Amino acid sequence: MGKIKLICDSMADLTKDQIEKYDIEVLPLTVILDDKEYKDGIDFELDEFYQLLKDKKYPKTSQVTYGQFKTAFDKYVADGRTIFYIASSANATGSYQSAVMAKNDTEGDIHLYDASNLTFGAGMFVLKAAQLLEEGKTLDEVIKELNIIKEKYCLVFSIDSLNHLQKGGRISSTKAMVGNLLNVKPICEVKDGLVTQLGQVRGKKNVINKLIEVTDELTGGNIDTSIMYIGYMDNEKEKDKMVEALKEKYNPDKIGTFKIGSCIGSHSGPGVLGILSFKK
């Protein structure tokens, strides 16, 4: 990528291999648990985090700070680099606003882009930008391509338990209690960087079919079958079932997978399963 330094936040849920391959600077959000602060992706492994959720721990998250951005921006500007920061979602976290303030206080060639997405839905924008920059594309050309993707992506997912939504104040304790008793699984969409509930099913066995049904509805059945992605946590069996279901329904050329990290998991709880696809 030469002179351009690509930066993202940890909500993008990139793997270590992806980060190292493209030399991406990842600024971590903070996970707060029992009044202690941990840097996402640095102070603990995902498997440890998943176990915390299973043990009914209820972490919170905090945005990337102004200070983190200012330190990173100063470092790369001093090296004569052009900075391209891709935020996961300006609507879901204050990280983007922190970046705006740091940019305003830094003399350098700094560009900010809001992917308006969550987890690898945002990470996919970062990887695409890295690939295009490696090919020698200009920033204007990269942003044009990212804007095309923004019009085509579809990210839907299910939530396995309502407890974390209730603890986070997103639903009432009564609704959570009744929903858990009825084994309700909310089906949600990520749109414009926010989560919207589209419906629900009763029982885990109905989740996969409903996610595929909703994906069909949102894309008008006009899906790019060159690649589709499955997001999951430590629910390997459900992920494997989803792989088979996508093969049967769409027979895509490639099925990629990504693990949903602590920034999203802190609010959703364990057992999230999702599909990331694209319209043709």
C-alpha positions in Angstrom: 0.0 0.0 0.0 3.1 2.2 0.1 2.5 5.6 1.4 -1.1 5.0 2.5 -1.6 3.6 6.0 -4.8 1.7 6.6 -6.4 1.9 10.0 -9.6 0.4 11.4 -11.1 -0.3 14.8 -11.4 -3.7 16.5 -15.1 -3.9 15.9 -14.2 -5.1 12.3 -13.3 -8.5 13.7 -10.3 -9.1 11.4 -8.1 -12.1 12.0 -4.4 -11.7 13.0 -3.5 -13.2 9.6 -5.5 -10.6 7.7 -4.1 -7.8 9.8 -0.5 -8.9 9.3 -1.0 -9.6 5.6 -2.0 -6.0 4.8 -0.1 -4.3 7.7 -3.4 -2.8 9.0 -3.3 -0.8 12.2 -6.2 -1.9 14.5 -7.2 0.5 17.3 -9.0 -1.5 20.0 -12.2 -0.6 21.7 -12.3 -1.2 25.4 -14.2 -4.1 27.0 -15.3 -3.4 30.6 -16.0 -6.3 33.0 -16.3 -6.2 36.8 -14.9 -2.6 36.7 -11.8 -3.7 34.9 -10.9 -2.5 31.4 -9.5 -4.8 28.7 -8.3 -3.9 25.2 -10.3 -5.8 22.7 -8.3 -8.3 20.8 -5.2 -7.7 23.0 -5.9 -8.6 26.6 -7.8 -11.8 26.0 -8.5 -14.5 23.4 -11.9 -15.0 21.8 -12.4 -18.4 23.4 -11.9 -16.8 26.8 -14.5 -14.2 26.0 -17.0 -16.7 24.8 -16.6 -18.6 28.1 -17.3 -15.4 30.0 -20.6 -15.0 28.1 -21.5 -18.6 28.9 -20.7 -18.0 32.5 -23.4 -15.2 32.4 -21.0 -12.3 32.6 -22.2 -9.1 31.1 -19.4 -7.0 29.7 -19.8 -3.5 28.4 -17.8 -1.7 25.7 -16.3 1.7 25.3 -15.3 3.5 22.1 -11.8 4.1 20.7 -10.7 7.3 22.4 -9.5 10.6 21.0 -6.1 9.9 22.6 -5.7 6.6 20.8 -6.5 8.2 17.4 -4.3 11.2 18.1 -1.3 9.0 18.9 -1.8 6.8 15.8 -2.4 9.8 13.5 0.7 11.7 14.9 2.9 8.6 14.4 2.0 8.0 10.8 1.9 11.7 9.8 5.4 12.0 11.2 6.4 9.2 8.9 5.0 11.1 5.9 2.1 8.7 5.5 -1.4 9.3 4.2 -3.9 7.9 6.7 -7.1 6.1 5.7 -9.3 5.2 8.7 -12.3 3.0 8.0 -14.7 3.1 10.9 -17.1 0.3 11.6 -20.1 2.4 12.4 -20.5 6.0 13.3 -24.1 5.3 14.4 -23.2 2.4 16.7 -20.2 3.8 18.5 -18.5 7.1 19.2 -15.2 6.0 17.7 -15.8 7.8 14.5 -16.4 11.1 16.3 -13.2 10.5 18.3 -11.4 10.1 14.9 -13.0 13.3 13.6 -11.7 15.3 16.6 -8.2 13.8 16.3 -8.1 14.6 12.6 -9.1 18.2 13.2 -6.2 18.5 15.7 -3.6 16.9 13.4 -1.9 18.5 10.5 -1.6 15.7 7.9 -3.3 13.9 5.0 -6.0 12.0 6.9 -9.1 10.5 5.4 -12.1 9.0 7.3 -14.7 6.6 5.9 -17.7 5.2 7.7 -18.5 1.6 6.7 -21.8 1.8 8.5 -21.5 -1.8 9.4 -20.7 -4.2 12.3 -18.3 -7.1 12.9 -16.9 -8.5 9.6 -19.5 -6.6 7.7 -17.1 -3.7 8.4 -14.0 -5.8 8.2 -14.9 -6.8 4.7 -14.7 -3.1 3.7 -11.2 -2.9 5.3 -10.0 -6.0 3.4 -11.4 -4.7 0.1 -9.7 -1.4 0.6 -6.4 -3.1 1.4 -6.6 -5.3 -1.7 -7.4 -2.3 -3.9 -4.6 -0.2 -2.4 -2.2 -3.1 -3.0 -3.3 -3.1 -6.6 -2.3 0.6 -6.8 -5.7 2.1 -6.8 -6.0 5.7 -5.6 -8.0 6.6 -2.5 -10.8 8.1 -4.7 -11.0 4.9 -6.6 -11.1 2.8 -3.4 -13.8 4.9 -1.8 -15.9 4.6 -5.0 -15.6 0.8 -4.8 -16.5 0.8 -1.1 -19.6 2.9 -1.8 -20.7 0.3 -4.4 -20.3 -2.5 -1.8 -22.3 -0.4 0.7 -25.3 -0.5 -1.6 -25.0 -4.3 -2.2 -24.3 -6.0 1.2 -26.8 -7.8 3.3 -26.0 -8.8 6.9 -28.6 -10.7 9.0 -28.1 -12.6 12.2 -29.9 -14.3 15.0 -29.6 -13.8 18.8 -29.7 -17.0 20.9 -30.5 -15.5 24.3 -32.3 -12.3 25.4 -30.4 -11.9 28.6 -27.7 -9.6 27.3 -30.2 -7.4 25.4 -32.1 -7.0 28.7 -28.9 -6.2 30.7 -28.0 -3.6 28.1 -31.4 -1.9 28.4 -32.5 -2.8 24.9 -35.5 -4.8 26.1 -37.4 -5.0 29.3 -36.8 -7.7 31.9 -40.4 -8.9 31.4 -39.9 -9.3 27.7 -36.6 -11.1 28.2 -38.1 -13.5 30.7 -41.1 -14.3 28.5 -39.0 -14.5 25.4 -36.6 -16.9 27.0 -39.4 -19.1 28.3 -40.8 -19.3 24.8 -37.4 -19.9 23.4 -37.7 -16.9 21.1 -34.7 -16.1 18.8 -34.7 -12.5 17.4 -33.8 -12.2 13.7 -32.0 -8.9 13.0 -30.5 -6.9 10.2 -27.5 -4.5 10.2 -28.4 -1.5 8.1 -26.8 2.0 8.1 -24.6 0.8 11.0 -27.5 0.0 13.3 -29.3 -3.2 14.3 -33.0 -3.6 13.4 -35.1 -6.6 14.5 -36.9 -8.0 11.4 -38.8 -10.8 13.2 -38.3 -13.8 15.4 -38.6 -17.6 15.5 -39.2 -20.1 18.3 -36.5 -22.6 18.8 -32.9 -22.8 17.5 -33.9 -25.4 14.8 -35.9 -22.7 12.9 -33.1 -20.1 12.9 -31.2 -21.2 9.8 -34.2 -21.4 7.5 -35.4 -18.0 8.7 -32.1 -16.3 8.1 -32.0 -17.7 4.6 -35.6 -16.6 4.0 -34.8 -13.0 5.3 -31.7 -12.9 3.1 -33.8 -13.8 0.1 -36.3 -11.1 0.9 -33.7 -8.4 1.5 -31.8 -9.2 -1.7 -34.8 -9.9 -3.8 -33.3 -13.3 -4.4 -30.7 -11.7 -6.6 -27.7 -12.9 -4.7 -24.0 -12.9 -5.9 -23.1 -16.5 -5.4 -19.4 -16.0 -6.0 -19.0 -15.7 -2.2 -21.1 -15.7 0.9 -20.0 -15.5 4.5 -21.2 -17.1 7.8 -20.6 -15.3 11.1 -20.6 -17.3 14.3 -19.2 -17.5 17.8 -18.4 -20.8 19.5 -21.5 -22.4 18.0 -19.5 -24.6 15.5 -22.3 -27.1 15.0 -24.8 -24.4 13.9 -22.1 -22.9 11.6 -21.6 -26.3 10.0 -25.3 -26.7 9.5 -25.5 -23.2 7.9 -22.7 -24.1 5.5 -24.7 -27.1 4.3 -27.9 -25.0 4.1 -26.2 -22.3 1.9 -24.7 -25.0 -0.3 -28.2 -26.5 -0.8 -30.0 -23.2 -1.4 -27.4 -21.2 -3.4 -24.4 -23.4 -4.1 -22.0 -20.5 -3.9 -18.5 -20.7 -5.3 -17.0 -20.0 -1.9 -18.3 -19.8 1.6 -16.2 -17.8 4.0 -16.5 -17.7 7.7 -15.8 -15.1 10.4 -15.9 -15.1 14.2 -18.0 -12.5 15.9 -15.9 -10.7 18.4 -16.2 -9.1 21.9 -17.5 -5.7 20.7 -20.7 -7.3 19.3 -20.8 -10.2 21.7 -20.8 -8.0 24.7 -24.3 -6.7 23.6 -25.7 -9.8 21.9 -24.5 -12.6 24.2 -23.4 -16.0 23.1 -24.6 -18.1 20.2 -25.0 -15.5 17.4 -25.3 -16.8 13.9 -25.4 -14.7 10.8 -25.2 -14.5 7.0 -23.3 -11.9 5.0 -24.2 -11.8 1.3 -24.2 -9.4 -1.6 -26.7 -8.4 -4.3 -25.6 -8.9 -7.9 
